[in-house]
């Protein structure tokens, strides 16, 4: 497998926050009153019954206000939060033979080296390739604080987000089904590989797992010819992936 596509999708995007501008509110204008025309008063004839002052009468004593009966308060029913639906388990496959472990020089992770695969350090990580070039994998380690999570268990949704952010620069990169593995998730993905104007589909899975205060991501990429080895590689690498 040519490395150009893999190198491009391994870059981790750096995100910034855009400022939110506030909108100025203009106070509504106060209404102005209309200018009235003065009108002369109409003379009042005191001899008319309607214009005589009323005869005072004794006001009736106020009747006692009825006593309101107490209203029964309905019982408070506690709201029990429902657990998120569980993910389906990742399909199992026989593990592949290995020739040892790769230990990151910065002590961030350990991962198995599949037998006869070539190991190449690459931009702070590693690229491990099959002899026939139809399957390769790499590992990224990033602090979980990049997700805004300090301490505690990282939810599966955040692991998926971390994987999408890390590899989204790949050509036509798209994620698919998410499944559960021990300590994390396994995410299907697809993309394209273009070499000399010829485009072919590539795909595989991403293993995302929390390890101490870090998120470990393993991207397994394969062409159509190497697709039948993806699940076996995933089972092998998931069992070996750990912190140093």
N, C-alpha and C positions, 0 to 999 in steps of 0.2 A: 504494500500500500504506500503510495506517495505521501510525503509528510505535509505537503502544503496545506491541505484542508485541516489536518489535525493541529498544526501549529497555530493556525488562525483561530480555531475554536477553543484553544486552551487559554487564551488571554482572559483575565478576569476584568470585568468592566468596573470602572470607578464611577460611583454615583455622587451627585451633588444634589443639594436641595435648592429649589428656586424660591425666591422671596415672594411673599403674597402681598400684593398691593391693596391698600384699603381704599374704599370708595367714600368720597366726601358727600355728606348729606346736606342739602340746602334746605333751611327751614322754610316752611310754607308761609306765604305772605299773609299777614293779618287782614281780615275783611274790612273794608272801609264802608262806613254808613252813608246812606243817601241823604242828601240835604233836603229837609222838609220845608214846605211852604206854610207860614203861620196862618192859623185859622182863628177867626174871632169867636169867643165863647157865646153859646146860645143862652139868652136870659131864662132863668128858672122862675116859674110862678109858684110861690109857697102855698097858695090856696088849693092846689091840686093834690088829691090823695096820694098820688104816686110820689110827690115831692115832700111829704110830711115825714118827720123823723119817726122811726118805729117805736112802739110802746114796749118798754122793757118787760120781759117775762122771766120768771124763775127758771133757771136751767135745770133740766132733769139730772138727778144724781147718776153718775156713771155706773153701769152694771158691772159686776165683777167679771174679770176676764176668765174664761175657762182655763182650767189647769191642763196643760198638754200632757198626754200620756207618753211615757217613755217609749222610744222607738228601739226595737230590738236590733242590735248590731250583728250582721252576719259573721259567722266564724271565718277567721283568716286561714286560707288554705295555702300551705307552703308550696313554693314552686321548686320542684326537684329538677336540676339540670340533667338533660339527657346526654349520654356519652356519644361522641361522634362515631359514625359507622366504622366498623373495623375494615381494614383493607384485606383483599384476598391475598393469600400467601403466594410468593413467587414460585413458579414451577421448578421442580427439582430436576437435576440432571447429574449424571455421573461426573465426578471431578476429573480434571485432566492431570497428567503427571507434571511434577515441578522439579526444578533443579536447585532450589534454595530460596532464600528471601532477599529482597532488595530493602536495604535500610537507608532511609533518607539521611544525607549528611548533616542536616539540621535537626535530626532527632524528632521529626514531626510525624512520621508514619513508618510502618513496615508492611510490605505486600509481597506475595509469592511471585517468583519468576517461573513462568511456564517453561517446560523443558524445551531446550534448543532455541528459545527466544532471544533476540538481540536486545541488549540494554543500552540505551543512549541517554545521558543526562541532557535535559532540555529546559532552558529558561527557568531555573529554580525548581524544576520537577523532573520527571523521568518519562521517557517513551520506550515501551517494551513491545517489540514487533515479532510476529511469526516469521519463520524462515521463508515461507512462500509469499509473504507480504499481503495476505488477505485478512489478517486480524492484527489489531494492535490495541494497547491500552495505556492509560496514563493515570496518575494520581495527583490530586490537588488537595492541599490542606489549608484551611483558612480559619481564623478565630471566629467563634460563634458570636462575638460581639458585633461583627459586621452585619448580623441580622437584627441587631437591637435587642438581643437576648443575653442577659448576664446571669449566669448560674441557672440551675434547674434543668429540666428536660426540654430539649428542643422538639416541638411538635412536628409531625410528619409534613404538614403543609409548609413549614419553614424550610425543611430539608429539600423539598421539591423546588421552592423558590431559589434556594442557594444554587441548586444544579442548573436551573434555567438561566440565572444571572451569569454563572461561570462560563457556560458554553454557548450562549445565544449568538455569538459572532460567527458561528459555523454557517456554511452556505445552506440556506433553507432549513436551518435547524428547527425541529419541532419535537416536543415531548408527547408521549402517549400514555398508555396504561401505567398506573402506579400500583405496585404490589409491596407486600410487607416482607422484610427479611429480619433476621435477628439484629436488634439494635438500630434499625433504620428502614429505608425503603429502596426498592429497585424500580427504576423508571425506564420504560421503553422510549427510544428516540429514533428519528429518521433525519436524513439530510442528503446532500448531494456532494459529489467530488468531481470537479472539473479539471481536466489535464489536457493541455493543448487543444482546447475547444471541445473536447469530448466530455460529456457529463454522464456520470453513472450514479445510481443510488447507493448510499451507504447507510448503515444504521447499527443498532446494538442496544445496550442498556447502560444505565448509570447507576452505580451503587452509592448511596448517600447514607452516612452514618455519623452519629455524634460520638466523639471520643474525648473524654475529659472536657476541656473547654474549647475543643476544636470541632470543625466539621470536615470529615474526610470524604472526598468524591473520587470515584473511579469511573472513568469513561472507557467503555469497551466499544471499539468501532470495527466493523467488518464490511467487506464487500459481499455481493451475493454468493461468491464462491466460499466465503468463510462464515456464512451465516449459521451453518449447522454446528459451529463450535462456540457460539456466543453463550448459550446457557451453561455449558460445561465450564467455560472460563469464568462466568459469573459465580457459579457455585464454588469454584476453587478460590477465587480472589476474595469472595465475601467471607469465607472461613479464615483466611489469612490476614485480612486487613485489620490493623491495630496501630496504636501509638507505640513509639519506641520506648 
